[in-house]
Amino acid sequence: GLGTDAFHHVFPEVASRVQVPLMPFLMAGALGNSPLVQRDGLHPNEAGARVIATNMWPYLEPLLRTASRR
């Protein structure tokens, strides 16, 4: 199967191949921050989803602007 090291390289390789920005870690700022995750300690709650969306926006906005110009 796919080893851990190989798995971590999949996303940067695909992002490079299809020429899209790579967000380094989707859960940055939410994972491990108990007010931002559900009781399982892993999945974001509503407030955590807002943090993720705010972190994602700088990567997403340029793609949407480019797409709207086509």
PDB file of N, CA, C and O in Angstrom:
ATOM      1  N   GLY A   1       0.813  -1.194   0.000  1.00  0.00           N
ATOM      2  CA  GLY A   1       0.000   0.000   0.000  1.00  0.00           C
ATOM      3  C   GLY A   1       0.851   1.250   0.000  1.00  0.00           C
ATOM      4  O   GLY A   1       2.077   1.202  -0.104  1.00  0.00           O
ATOM      5  N   LEU A   2       0.188   2.327   0.116  1.00  0.00           N
ATOM      6  CA  LEU A   2       0.832   3.635   0.104  1.00  0.00           C
ATOM      7  C   LEU A   2       1.383   3.934   1.486  1.00  0.00           C
ATOM      8  O   LEU A   2       0.622   4.002   2.452  1.00  0.00           O
ATOM      9  N   GLY A   3       2.701   4.114   1.599  1.00  0.00           N
ATOM     10  CA  GLY A   3       3.316   4.417   2.881  1.00  0.00           C
ATOM     11  C   GLY A   3       3.017   5.829   3.330  1.00  0.00           C
ATOM     12  O   GLY A   3       2.575   6.656   2.532  1.00  0.00           O
ATOM     13  N   THR A   4       3.254   6.115   4.602  1.00  0.00           N
ATOM     14  CA  THR A   4       2.969   7.428   5.175  1.00  0.00           C
ATOM     15  C   THR A   4       3.711   8.529   4.447  1.00  0.00           C
ATOM     16  O   THR A   4       3.119   9.559   4.125  1.00  0.00           O
ATOM     17  N   ASP A   5       4.988   8.338   4.180  1.00  0.00           N
ATOM     18  CA  ASP A   5       5.784   9.355   3.504  1.00  0.00           C
ATOM     19  C   ASP A   5       5.231   9.631   2.111  1.00  0.00           C
ATOM     20  O   ASP A   5       5.092  10.785   1.707  1.00  0.00           O
ATOM     21  N   ALA A   6       4.920   8.568   1.385  1.00  0.00           N
ATOM     22  CA  ALA A   6       4.367   8.725   0.038  1.00  0.00           C
ATOM     23  C   ALA A   6       3.021   9.445   0.087  1.00  0.00           C
ATOM     24  O   ALA A   6       2.737  10.293  -0.759  1.00  0.00           O
ATOM     25  N   PHE A   7       2.195   9.109   1.075  1.00  0.00           N
ATOM     26  CA  PHE A   7       0.881   9.748   1.213  1.00  0.00           C
ATOM     27  C   PHE A   7       1.019  11.260   1.370  1.00  0.00           C
ATOM     28  O   PHE A   7       0.268  12.019   0.758  1.00  0.00           O
ATOM     29  N   HIS A   8       1.969  11.694   2.184  1.00  0.00           N
ATOM     30  CA  HIS A   8       2.150  13.126   2.429  1.00  0.00           C
ATOM     31  C   HIS A   8       2.648  13.874   1.202  1.00  0.00           C
ATOM     32  O   HIS A   8       2.519  15.096   1.131  1.00  0.00           O
ATOM     33  N   HIS A   9       3.206  13.173   0.253  1.00  0.00           N
ATOM     34  CA  HIS A   9       3.686  13.819  -0.971  1.00  0.00           C
ATOM     35  C   HIS A   9       2.624  13.864  -2.064  1.00  0.00           C
ATOM     36  O   HIS A   9       2.786  14.577  -3.054  1.00  0.00           O
ATOM     37  N   VAL A  10       1.551  13.119  -1.895  1.00  0.00           N
ATOM     38  CA  VAL A  10       0.509  13.058  -2.914  1.00  0.00           C
ATOM     39  C   VAL A  10      -0.090  14.439  -3.160  1.00  0.00           C
ATOM     40  O   VAL A  10      -0.198  14.867  -4.309  1.00  0.00           O
ATOM     41  N   PHE A  11      -0.480  15.138  -2.105  1.00  0.00           N
ATOM     42  CA  PHE A  11      -1.173  16.414  -2.273  1.00  0.00           C
ATOM     43  C   PHE A  11      -0.293  17.484  -2.912  1.00  0.00           C
ATOM     44  O   PHE A  11      -0.754  18.162  -3.830  1.00  0.00           O
ATOM     45  N   PRO A  12       0.956  17.668  -2.470  1.00  0.00           N
ATOM     46  CA  PRO A  12       1.815  18.641  -3.162  1.00  0.00           C
ATOM     47  C   PRO A  12       2.046  18.279  -4.626  1.00  0.00           C
ATOM     48  O   PRO A  12       2.086  19.163  -5.482  1.00  0.00           O
ATOM     49  N   GLU A  13       2.196  17.007  -4.920  1.00  0.00           N
ATOM     50  CA  GLU A  13       2.418  16.589  -6.309  1.00  0.00           C
ATOM     51  C   GLU A  13       1.200  16.871  -7.176  1.00  0.00           C
ATOM     52  O   GLU A  13       1.339  17.362  -8.297  1.00  0.00           O
ATOM     53  N   VAL A  14       0.013  16.568  -6.675  1.00  0.00           N
ATOM     54  CA  VAL A  14      -1.212  16.822  -7.446  1.00  0.00           C
ATOM     55  C   VAL A  14      -1.415  18.324  -7.621  1.00  0.00           C
ATOM     56  O   VAL A  14      -1.754  18.773  -8.716  1.00  0.00           O
ATOM     57  N   ALA A  15      -1.216  19.102  -6.572  1.00  0.00           N
ATOM     58  CA  ALA A  15      -1.373  20.555  -6.667  1.00  0.00           C
ATOM     59  C   ALA A  15      -0.430  21.131  -7.714  1.00  0.00           C
ATOM     60  O   ALA A  15      -0.814  22.002  -8.494  1.00  0.00           O
ATOM     61  N   SER A  16       0.787  20.648  -7.726  1.00  0.00           N
ATOM     62  CA  SER A  16       1.757  21.111  -8.719  1.00  0.00           C
ATOM     63  C   SER A  16       1.341  20.693 -10.124  1.00  0.00           C
ATOM     64  O   SER A  16       1.419  21.481 -11.067  1.00  0.00           O
ATOM     65  N   ARG A  17       0.905  19.468 -10.251  1.00  0.00           N
ATOM     66  CA  ARG A  17       0.528  18.941 -11.568  1.00  0.00           C
ATOM     67  C   ARG A  17      -0.644  19.701 -12.164  1.00  0.00           C
ATOM     68  O   ARG A  17      -0.647  19.986 -13.362  1.00  0.00           O
ATOM     69  N   VAL A  18      -1.636  20.033 -11.356  1.00  0.00           N
ATOM     70  CA  VAL A  18      -2.819  20.718 -11.880  1.00  0.00           C
ATOM     71  C   VAL A  18      -2.753  22.230 -11.667  1.00  0.00           C
ATOM     72  O   VAL A  18      -3.704  22.953 -11.966  1.00  0.00           O
ATOM     73  N   GLN A  19      -1.627  22.690 -11.152  1.00  0.00           N
ATOM     74  CA  GLN A  19      -1.335  24.115 -10.987  1.00  0.00           C
ATOM     75  C   GLN A  19      -2.386  24.843 -10.154  1.00  0.00           C
ATOM     76  O   GLN A  19      -2.976  25.831 -10.590  1.00  0.00           O
ATOM     77  N   VAL A  20      -2.602  24.334  -8.953  1.00  0.00           N
ATOM     78  CA  VAL A  20      -3.462  24.998  -7.979  1.00  0.00           C
ATOM     79  C   VAL A  20      -2.668  25.183  -6.691  1.00  0.00           C
ATOM     80  O   VAL A  20      -1.745  24.416  -6.420  1.00  0.00           O
ATOM     81  N   PRO A  21      -3.015  26.188  -5.899  1.00  0.00           N
ATOM     82  CA  PRO A  21      -2.298  26.375  -4.635  1.00  0.00           C
ATOM     83  C   PRO A  21      -2.614  25.241  -3.666  1.00  0.00           C
ATOM     84  O   PRO A  21      -3.684  24.634  -3.720  1.00  0.00           O
ATOM     85  N   LEU A  22      -1.674  24.977  -2.794  1.00  0.00           N
ATOM     86  CA  LEU A  22      -1.844  23.933  -1.794  1.00  0.00           C
ATOM     87  C   LEU A  22      -1.970  24.579  -0.433  1.00  0.00           C
ATOM     88  O   LEU A  22      -1.070  25.292   0.010  1.00  0.00           O
ATOM     89  N   MET A  23      -3.083  24.330   0.230  1.00  0.00           N
ATOM     90  CA  MET A  23      -3.246  24.785   1.604  1.00  0.00           C
ATOM     91  C   MET A  23      -2.515  23.788   2.480  1.00  0.00           C
ATOM     92  O   MET A  23      -2.881  22.613   2.495  1.00  0.00           O
ATOM     93  N   PRO A  24      -1.492  24.215   3.213  1.00  0.00           N
ATOM     94  CA  PRO A  24      -0.641  23.268   3.929  1.00  0.00           C
ATOM     95  C   PRO A  24      -1.377  22.354   4.908  1.00  0.00           C
ATOM     96  O   PRO A  24      -1.085  21.159   4.949  1.00  0.00           O
ATOM     97  N   PHE A  25      -2.314  22.870   5.691  1.00  0.00           N
ATOM     98  CA  PHE A  25      -3.001  22.026   6.667  1.00  0.00           C
ATOM     99  C   PHE A  25      -4.400  22.574   6.882  1.00  0.00           C
ATOM    100  O   PHE A  25      -4.573  23.647   7.460  1.00  0.00           O
ATOM    101  N   LEU A  26      -5.388  21.844   6.419  1.00  0.00           N
ATOM    102  CA  LEU A  26      -6.776  22.282   6.462  1.00  0.00           C
ATOM    103  C   LEU A  26      -7.252  22.623   7.869  1.00  0.00           C
ATOM    104  O   LEU A  26      -7.993  23.590   8.048  1.00  0.00           O
ATOM    105  N   MET A  27      -6.843  21.853   8.860  1.00  0.00           N
ATOM    106  CA  MET A  27      -7.357  22.019  10.218  1.00  0.00           C
ATOM    107  C   MET A  27      -6.518  22.970  11.078  1.00  0.00           C
ATOM    108  O   MET A  27      -6.701  23.026  12.294  1.00  0.00           O
ATOM    109  N   ALA A  28      -5.605  23.711  10.459  1.00  0.00           N
ATOM    110  CA  ALA A  28      -4.755  24.632  11.218  1.00  0.00           C
ATOM    111  C   ALA A  28      -5.619  25.581  12.048  1.00  0.00           C
ATOM    112  O   ALA A  28      -6.560  26.191  11.542  1.00  0.00           O
ATOM    113  N   GLY A  29      -5.283  25.688  13.313  1.00  0.00           N
ATOM    114  CA  GLY A  29      -5.998  26.570  14.218  1.00  0.00           C
ATOM    115  C   GLY A  29      -7.232  25.964  14.851  1.00  0.00           C
ATOM    116  O   GLY A  29      -7.747  26.496  15.835  1.00  0.00           O
ATOM    117  N   ALA A  30      -7.715  24.859  14.303  1.00  0.00           N
ATOM    118  CA  ALA A  30      -8.913  24.224  14.851  1.00  0.00           C
ATOM    119  C   ALA A  30      -8.574  22.917  15.564  1.00  0.00           C
ATOM    120  O   ALA A  30      -9.020  22.688  16.688  1.00  0.00           O
ATOM    121  N   LEU A  31      -7.796  22.071  14.924  1.00  0.00           N
ATOM    122  CA  LEU A  31      -7.465  20.778  15.508  1.00  0.00           C
ATOM    123  C   LEU A  31      -6.700  20.972  16.814  1.00  0.00           C
ATOM    124  O   LEU A  31      -5.705  21.695  16.864  1.00  0.00           O
ATOM    125  N   GLY A  32      -7.165  20.334  17.841  1.00  0.00           N
ATOM    126  CA  GLY A  32      -6.530  20.453  19.149  1.00  0.00           C
ATOM    127  C   GLY A  32      -7.000  21.651  19.955  1.00  0.00           C
ATOM    128  O   GLY A  32      -6.556  21.851  21.085  1.00  0.00           O
ATOM    129  N   ASN A  33      -7.885  22.441  19.392  1.00  0.00           N
ATOM    130  CA  ASN A  33      -8.427  23.618  20.067  1.00  0.00           C
ATOM    131  C   ASN A  33      -9.859  23.273  20.478  1.00  0.00           C
ATOM    132  O   ASN A  33     -10.789  23.413  19.683  1.00  0.00           O
ATOM    133  N   SER A  34     -10.030  22.826  21.708  1.00  0.00           N
ATOM    134  CA  SER A  34     -11.300  22.242  22.132  1.00  0.00           C
ATOM    135  C   SER A  34     -12.547  23.087  21.882  1.00  0.00           C
ATOM    136  O   SER A  34     -13.594  22.505  21.598  1.00  0.00           O
ATOM    137  N   PRO A  35     -12.508  24.427  21.967  1.00  0.00           N
ATOM    138  CA  PRO A  35     -13.732  25.174  21.650  1.00  0.00           C
ATOM    139  C   PRO A  35     -14.120  25.118  20.170  1.00  0.00           C
ATOM    140  O   PRO A  35     -15.219  25.530  19.798  1.00  0.00           O
ATOM    141  N   LEU A  36     -13.215  24.605  19.327  1.00  0.00           N
ATOM    142  CA  LEU A  36     -13.458  24.611  17.883  1.00  0.00           C
ATOM    143  C   LEU A  36     -13.723  23.236  17.285  1.00  0.00           C
ATOM    144  O   LEU A  36     -13.940  23.110  16.080  1.00  0.00           O
ATOM    145  N   VAL A  37     -13.705  22.202  18.133  1.00  0.00           N
ATOM    146  CA  VAL A  37     -13.949  20.848  17.630  1.00  0.00           C
ATOM    147  C   VAL A  37     -15.084  20.180  18.396  1.00  0.00           C
ATOM    148  O   VAL A  37     -15.427  20.571  19.512  1.00  0.00           O
ATOM    149  N   GLN A  38     -15.651  19.167  17.765  1.00  0.00           N
ATOM    150  CA  GLN A  38     -16.709  18.397  18.415  1.00  0.00           C
ATOM    151  C   GLN A  38     -16.113  17.553  19.536  1.00  0.00           C
ATOM    152  O   GLN A  38     -14.897  17.514  19.719  1.00  0.00           O
ATOM    153  N   ARG A  39     -16.969  16.891  20.271  1.00  0.00           N
ATOM    154  CA  ARG A  39     -16.517  16.095  21.422  1.00  0.00           C
ATOM    155  C   ARG A  39     -15.495  15.029  21.064  1.00  0.00           C
ATOM    156  O   ARG A  39     -14.729  14.594  21.924  1.00  0.00           O
ATOM    157  N   ASP A  40     -15.473  14.601  19.806  1.00  0.00           N
ATOM    158  CA  ASP A  40     -14.495  13.580  19.414  1.00  0.00           C
ATOM    159  C   ASP A  40     -13.083  14.142  19.341  1.00  0.00           C
ATOM    160  O   ASP A  40     -12.123  13.387  19.186  1.00  0.00           O
ATOM    161  N   GLY A  41     -12.945  15.469  19.453  1.00  0.00           N
ATOM    162  CA  GLY A  41     -11.632  16.111  19.443  1.00  0.00           C
ATOM    163  C   GLY A  41     -11.004  16.213  18.072  1.00  0.00           C
ATOM    164  O   GLY A  41      -9.865  16.663  17.948  1.00  0.00           O
ATOM    165  N   LEU A  42     -11.721  15.803  17.039  1.00  0.00           N
ATOM    166  CA  LEU A  42     -11.158  15.768  15.698  1.00  0.00           C
ATOM    167  C   LEU A  42     -11.933  16.614  14.698  1.00  0.00           C
ATOM    168  O   LEU A  42     -11.347  17.419  13.974  1.00  0.00           O
ATOM    169  N   HIS A  43     -13.226  16.437  14.659  1.00  0.00           N
ATOM    170  CA  HIS A  43     -14.049  17.109  13.654  1.00  0.00           C
ATOM    171  C   HIS A  43     -14.431  18.511  14.121  1.00  0.00           C
ATOM    172  O   HIS A  43     -14.805  18.700  15.279  1.00  0.00           O
ATOM    173  N   PRO A  44     -14.337  19.494  13.226  1.00  0.00           N
ATOM    174  CA  PRO A  44     -14.661  20.864  13.616  1.00  0.00           C
ATOM    175  C   PRO A  44     -16.148  21.041  13.906  1.00  0.00           C
ATOM    176  O   PRO A  44     -17.000  20.403  13.287  1.00  0.00           O
ATOM    177  N   ASN A  45     -16.437  21.916  14.855  1.00  0.00           N
ATOM    178  CA  ASN A  45     -17.820  22.322  15.090  1.00  0.00           C
ATOM    179  C   ASN A  45     -18.069  23.562  14.237  1.00  0.00           C
ATOM    180  O   ASN A  45     -17.253  23.891  13.376  1.00  0.00           O
ATOM    181  N   GLU A  46     -19.174  24.245  14.464  1.00  0.00           N
ATOM    182  CA  GLU A  46     -19.520  25.412  13.649  1.00  0.00           C
ATOM    183  C   GLU A  46     -18.436  26.488  13.729  1.00  0.00           C
ATOM    184  O   GLU A  46     -18.051  27.059  12.709  1.00  0.00           O
ATOM    185  N   ALA A  47     -17.952  26.761  14.923  1.00  0.00           N
ATOM    186  CA  ALA A  47     -16.909  27.781  15.085  1.00  0.00           C
ATOM    187  C   ALA A  47     -15.608  27.338  14.421  1.00  0.00           C
ATOM    188  O   ALA A  47     -14.903  28.156  13.829  1.00  0.00           O
ATOM    189  N   GLY A  48     -15.291  26.060  14.517  1.00  0.00           N
ATOM    190  CA  GLY A  48     -14.096  25.531  13.866  1.00  0.00           C
ATOM    191  C   GLY A  48     -14.193  25.615  12.356  1.00  0.00           C
ATOM    192  O   GLY A  48     -13.205  25.902  11.680  1.00  0.00           O
ATOM    193  N   ALA A  49     -15.382  25.365  11.824  1.00  0.00           N
ATOM    194  CA  ALA A  49     -15.588  25.473  10.378  1.00  0.00           C
ATOM    195  C   ALA A  49     -15.366  26.904   9.903  1.00  0.00           C
ATOM    196  O   ALA A  49     -14.866  27.129   8.801  1.00  0.00           O
ATOM    197  N   ARG A  50     -15.738  27.866  10.735  1.00  0.00           N
ATOM    198  CA  ARG A  50     -15.485  29.275  10.372  1.00  0.00           C
ATOM    199  C   ARG A  50     -13.992  29.564  10.321  1.00  0.00           C
ATOM    200  O   ARG A  50     -13.523  30.267   9.425  1.00  0.00           O
ATOM    201  N   VAL A  51     -13.242  29.023  11.280  1.00  0.00           N
ATOM    202  CA  VAL A  51     -11.782  29.208  11.285  1.00  0.00           C
ATOM    203  C   VAL A  51     -11.185  28.598  10.018  1.00  0.00           C
ATOM    204  O   VAL A  51     -10.345  29.214   9.361  1.00  0.00           O
ATOM    205  N   ILE A  52     -11.619  27.397   9.686  1.00  0.00           N
ATOM    206  CA  ILE A  52     -11.114  26.729   8.490  1.00  0.00           C
ATOM    207  C   ILE A  52     -11.456  27.532   7.237  1.00  0.00           C
ATOM    208  O   ILE A  52     -10.606  27.704   6.363  1.00  0.00           O
ATOM    209  N   ALA A  53     -12.685  28.021   7.142  1.00  0.00           N
ATOM    210  CA  ALA A  53     -13.090  28.813   5.977  1.00  0.00           C
ATOM    211  C   ALA A  53     -12.258  30.090   5.866  1.00  0.00           C
ATOM    212  O   ALA A  53     -11.858  30.478   4.768  1.00  0.00           O
ATOM    213  N   THR A  54     -11.999  30.737   6.989  1.00  0.00           N
ATOM    214  CA  THR A  54     -11.175  31.954   6.980  1.00  0.00           C
ATOM    215  C   THR A  54      -9.762  31.631   6.514  1.00  0.00           C
ATOM    216  O   THR A  54      -9.173  32.384   5.738  1.00  0.00           O
ATOM    217  N   ASN A  55      -9.218  30.515   6.985  1.00  0.00           N
ATOM    218  CA  ASN A  55      -7.876  30.109   6.571  1.00  0.00           C
ATOM    219  C   ASN A  55      -7.822  29.695   5.104  1.00  0.00           C
ATOM    220  O   ASN A  55      -6.804  29.878   4.436  1.00  0.00           O
ATOM    221  N   MET A  56      -8.917  29.139   4.611  1.00  0.00           N
ATOM    222  CA  MET A  56      -8.967  28.651   3.240  1.00  0.00           C
ATOM    223  C   MET A  56      -9.152  29.781   2.219  1.00  0.00           C
ATOM    224  O   MET A  56      -8.708  29.669   1.077  1.00  0.00           O
ATOM    225  N   TRP A  57      -9.796  30.845   2.630  1.00  0.00           N
ATOM    226  CA  TRP A  57     -10.174  31.904   1.698  1.00  0.00           C
ATOM    227  C   TRP A  57      -8.998  32.462   0.883  1.00  0.00           C
ATOM    228  O   TRP A  57      -9.162  32.660  -0.321  1.00  0.00           O
ATOM    229  N   PRO A  58      -7.831  32.726   1.467  1.00  0.00           N
ATOM    230  CA  PRO A  58      -6.720  33.244   0.654  1.00  0.00           C
ATOM    231  C   PRO A  58      -6.277  32.286  -0.456  1.00  0.00           C
ATOM    232  O   PRO A  58      -5.708  32.730  -1.454  1.00  0.00           O
ATOM    233  N   TYR A  59      -6.523  31.005  -0.305  1.00  0.00           N
ATOM    234  CA  TYR A  59      -6.176  30.028  -1.336  1.00  0.00           C
ATOM    235  C   TYR A  59      -7.290  29.914  -2.375  1.00  0.00           C
ATOM    236  O   TYR A  59      -7.025  29.655  -3.549  1.00  0.00           O
ATOM    237  N   LEU A  60      -8.518  30.105  -1.945  1.00  0.00           N
ATOM    238  CA  LEU A  60      -9.681  29.917  -2.804  1.00  0.00           C
ATOM    239  C   LEU A  60     -10.017  31.162  -3.620  1.00  0.00           C
ATOM    240  O   LEU A  60     -10.357  31.054  -4.798  1.00  0.00           O
ATOM    241  N   GLU A  61      -9.928  32.319  -3.021  1.00  0.00           N
ATOM    242  CA  GLU A  61     -10.342  33.546  -3.698  1.00  0.00           C
ATOM    243  C   GLU A  61      -9.649  33.759  -5.048  1.00  0.00           C
ATOM    244  O   GLU A  61     -10.333  34.064  -6.024  1.00  0.00           O
ATOM    245  N   PRO A  62      -8.325  33.612  -5.146  1.00  0.00           N
ATOM    246  CA  PRO A  62      -7.697  33.810  -6.459  1.00  0.00           C
ATOM    247  C   PRO A  62      -8.209  32.833  -7.517  1.00  0.00           C
ATOM    248  O   PRO A  62      -8.310  33.195  -8.689  1.00  0.00           O
ATOM    249  N   LEU A  63      -8.530  31.614  -7.126  1.00  0.00           N
ATOM    250  CA  LEU A  63      -9.068  30.649  -8.079  1.00  0.00           C
ATOM    251  C   LEU A  63     -10.443  31.077  -8.578  1.00  0.00           C
ATOM    252  O   LEU A  63     -10.760  30.917  -9.756  1.00  0.00           O
ATOM    253  N   LEU A  64     -11.254  31.620  -7.680  1.00  0.00           N
ATOM    254  CA  LEU A  64     -12.591  32.069  -8.070  1.00  0.00           C
ATOM    255  C   LEU A  64     -12.507  33.293  -8.970  1.00  0.00           C
ATOM    256  O   LEU A  64     -13.291  33.425  -9.911  1.00  0.00           O
ATOM    257  N   ARG A  65     -11.571  34.183  -8.694  1.00  0.00           N
ATOM    258  CA  ARG A  65     -11.411  35.364  -9.553  1.00  0.00           C
ATOM    259  C   ARG A  65     -10.972  34.953 -10.944  1.00  0.00           C
ATOM    260  O   ARG A  65     -11.476  35.486 -11.933  1.00  0.00           O
ATOM    261  N   THR A  66     -10.047  34.019 -11.038  1.00  0.00           N
ATOM    262  CA  THR A  66      -9.582  33.533 -12.337  1.00  0.00           C
ATOM    263  C   THR A  66     -10.722  32.857 -13.080  1.00  0.00           C
ATOM    264  O   THR A  66     -10.893  33.081 -14.278  1.00  0.00           O
ATOM    265  N   ALA A  67     -11.497  32.043 -12.401  1.00  0.00           N
ATOM    266  CA  ALA A  67     -12.611  31.323 -13.037  1.00  0.00           C
ATOM    267  C   ALA A  67     -13.678  32.290 -13.530  1.00  0.00           C
ATOM    268  O   ALA A  67     -14.301  32.043 -14.563  1.00  0.00           O
ATOM    269  N   SER A  68     -13.899  33.388 -12.809  1.00  0.00           N
ATOM    270  CA  SER A  68     -14.953  34.333 -13.206  1.00  0.00           C
ATOM    271  C   SER A  68     -14.537  35.146 -14.426  1.00  0.00           C
ATOM    272  O   SER A  68     -15.394  35.736 -15.084  1.00  0.00           O
ATOM    273  N   ARG A  69     -13.260  35.194 -14.742  1.00  0.00           N
ATOM    274  CA  ARG A  69     -12.782  35.938 -15.914  1.00  0.00           C
ATOM    275  C   ARG A  69     -12.884  35.137 -17.196  1.00  0.00           C
ATOM    276  O   ARG A  69     -12.721  35.687 -18.285  1.00  0.00           O
ATOM    277  N   ARG A  70     -13.151  33.854 -17.083  1.00  0.00           N
ATOM    278  CA  ARG A  70     -13.201  32.995 -18.280  1.00  0.00           C
ATOM    279  C   ARG A  70     -14.501  33.106 -18.989  1.00  0.00           C
ATOM    280  O   ARG A  70     -14.705  32.451 -20.012  1.00  0.00           O
TER     281      ARG A  70
END
